[in-house]
Amino acid sequence: MVIIKELKDFVDVHGVLLAASGVPAVLYQQLFEKLSSETFDGGSFFQIELCENGKQKRLVLSCDTLLKDSQIFLVDHAWSFRLPDARNQLQEIPELVKRMATLMCVADEFDLEACENVTGECGQVSINEAKENPQDIIDRELCKAREEDRDVLWLELEDFQIDDEMLCSLDLSSKLPNLVGLNLWGNKLETIESVAQTVGGFNQLRALWLNENPLLRRCGTALRNILLDLLPQLEIYNSQFTHNYSQWALGFCAGIYGAEKPVDKEQRACPLKDVTELDLSNRSIHNLSNKVFNPLELPLLTSLNLRGNPLDQNSAENLLELLHGFINLQSLEVDIPGPLGSSAVKIAETLPNLSSINGVSASKILEEEKVIVDSNLEPRLPEWSNGEPLIDRILRAMWMYLMTYRLADEEKLDETPVWYMMDELGSALRHSDVPNFKIVPFLFMPDGKITSAISYSVMWPNNDVHKGEECTRDYLPGIGEDKQRSSRLTAWFHTPEYYFIQMHDQYYHKLHSTAFRYPVRRDSQTQSIRPNDGRPLLVYTDNVQVEEFLNRPEFVLTDDIKKADVVWTSMQIDEEFKKIAGLKDHQYVNQFPFEACIVMKHHLAQTIQQAHGDPQWFQITYNLETQLSELIGDYLVRDKEGQNNLWILKPWNMARTIDTTVTGYLPTIIRLMETGPKICQKYIENPALFKGRKFDLRYIVLLRSVQPLEIFLSDIFWVRLANNQYTLEESSLSDYETHFTVMNYRGQLNHINTDEFVSEFEHEHNERWVGIHEKVRAMIRAVFESASALHPEMHCPTARAIYGVDVMIDSEFQPKLLEVTYCPDCTRACKYDVKAVVGSGEIIKGSEFFNDIFGCLFLNDSRHVSQL
């Protein structure tokens, strides 16, 4: 044991961690002193301020100046936890709830009363303050128009509590037939008929606002279509451009037209010729028409904002060519990735006159080869419904702040990551692509052992910072666009939705255009491998069930792996293993080469999708390492359509549901990428239940040959039951014994004999099991056909293997493939005698399980198995 007393000891013990964290060597002494004395002196250098209308906090430098690498600060961890334990900890520790709610700015309405009082004192208008009557507004506008000998062209009736009856009584189209702009935002209109009757007579109407009226929630699309037919001149509807937009709509966005000047009385040929700045953001523009938007109409344009527009009727090349003609254009705001492509570098190279893109210098973009740049993304701010429990708000908002690490020692890496909340100072560091601070987790081991480690974060300035400047960090340090940086920022910011939806649409169409036809099946060619002289086969194994139960006379166990005819091991058999163990090519092994195409979850999904697209028996699945944009698009589409949006995240290659999470919150999905590569799969929210509980089935598949494909299904399968009643309540999603079924390693294992389960299931659901079983057989066959056809490199004449295939049944009795497992745990198969539920119905002894398995794989027997 090393008791750290000197700097040298500190560096010796923490050298690897110091190097990995990037702490400058010049700060080692200062860090050692502060850790030893537990000095938290950030309060002397910084102050925390509320921002974003009280829904976020930021950190500001309060001292004069901090030079780069001049100081290092300790940041405490206010809350550390394993993800499945988060809710329970909050429920058990009220003080933790209060602190987290305050830190994350998710206090309830009672906590906000003081803020509302302050607002009132500042003289803002109360919502109860009396307003003019709508009829008074109309009369005043008519009177003013008569005095000036003109028509009333613009009418503002926003937030007047106008309902359908009042709107019709105002008789607007008769009194104001030449209206160009009408604002009815924030009223109480509920029927299409009243709106259509009112505005149908406005032949000159170019702008109409009906935002935040109740009828939009029920019939928004239908209303839009009706109004576009009724109003042929309409260019702006609910703040968005219609397909009719012209120079007038551009002029409205440029401030030329509006309530004070609805039209150009002089009818100039080029009304936009003096416009230098044009903000077209969030106007739902699908086609940037060069007939309206072009350098001849806007010769002096220097600043353009195109954010938030689909522009899906223009190609990126055509848009870049159009913008290239604006020789005075210096500043461009556009979604990246987006309609101009996914690379800021390409935009800067194509438009060389630009000085900035999204607030970042074009020269810097080219110099640093920045693919994605954005200095103005809107942050995700906490939202909650009335009465929503404080704990639920915290569990959602925490993903804006959490950081993570895994513990490790000389022997192994901890399988379950630790998530932590930094204290108030650390959590106030907001994001910047060009941060002025770096902050990393740091485990201080005062006696040199991981068991005594104290977790902190340490932060230091990586640029000079001056008084009053905001202190920032990079939420995704070291992660570039090659690792989907822009998509991952969606966890913290509102990124361009239409881009992700477009990516999903392309992926969806690709999946649904896949047509797979398996080659003609060939007859079985494998034969028994037992020697002609009748001697038994020597089997080397490290599997305890094989050691105990393989006792048929054709096989004899051996401890000498070099002499074995069959090597049956749970270890990975690669070339290095063969070399170390001295294995020869003639020895049979229980692994197929390249079997990762089915046993690693992301490869399994890829294999199935390449062959079958989106089959009914496999939930839509995304590899988060490469398909995050498509997943985000899918999530957004489901959200807009009100569909169920629960997803399950699974590590590529971990078993027993380790680091597996069920969630319906997009930032959670994205942030969980930080704990290792994962797939994100649509959760089966409506499974078939057994007495109210969730269950899945473990089948054993025997693979004797890949080409030709020879696969068999064991007559033995077993059910795995969750312990709790199934529910989709949000508070249950982290409850392992509600949503997961593998109880061999945690929870209480409730075994039921397969024949009893099938009988009771048929009675409960009035569904014959034989039909489900045939669907399962067809599904399993399809999976292995896919692997055989797409990965012929799997074939190996000296390979024989079994796989665990996990299946869930949905409420429509459709089997769903969950995963395929190499070298499955067959404890239950060996432990219990079971009655076959298909075929003969005989009793199958568990002690004979591996005798049957080895007989099929190596002797071409077919007892208690059936060929698929």
Buried (B, 14 or more C-beta within 10 A) or exposed (E): EEEBEEBEBBBEBBEEBBEEBEBBEEBBEBBBEBBBEEEBEBEEBBBBEEBBEEBBBBBBBEEEEBEEBBBBBBBBBBBEBEBBEBBEBBEEEEEBBEBBBEBBBBBBEEEEEEEEEEEEEEEEEEEEEEBEEBEEBBEEBBEEBEEEEEBBBBBBBBBBEBBBEBBBEBEBBEBBBBBBBBBBBBBBBBBBEBBBBBBBBBEBBBBBBBBBBBBBEEBEEEBBEBBBEBBEBBBBBBEBBBEBBBBBBBBBBBEBBBEEBBBEEEEEEEBBEEBEBBBBBEBBBBBBBBEBBBBEBBBBBBBBBBBBBBBBEBEBEBBBEBBBEBEEBBBBBBBBBBBBBBBBBBBBBBBEBBEBBBEBBBEBBBEEEBBBBBEEBEBBBBEBEEEBBBBBBBBBBBBBBBBBBEBEEEEEEEEEBBBBBBBBBBBBBBBBBEBBBBBBBBBBBBEBEEEEBEBBBBBBBBBEBEEEBBBBBBBBEEBEBEBBBBBBBBBBBEBBBBBBBBBBBEBBEEBEEBEBEBEEEEEEEBEEBBEEEEEBBBBBBEBEBBBEBBEBEBBBBBEEBEEBBBBBBEEEBEEEBBEEBEBEEEBBBBBBBBBBBBBBBBBBBBBBBBBBBBBEBBBBBBBBBEBBBBBBBBBBBBEEEEEEBBBBBBBBBBBEBEBBBBBBBBBBBBBBBBBBBBBBBBBBBEBBBBEEBBBBBBBBBBBBBBBBBBBBBBBBBBBBBBBBEBBBEBBBBBBBBBBBBBBEEEBEEEBBBBBEBBBEBBEEBEBEBEEBBEBBBEBBBBBBBBBBBBBEEBBBBBBBBBBBBBBBBBEEBBBBBBBBBBBBBBEBBBEBEBBBBBEEEEEBBBBBBBBBBBBBBBBBBEEBBEBB
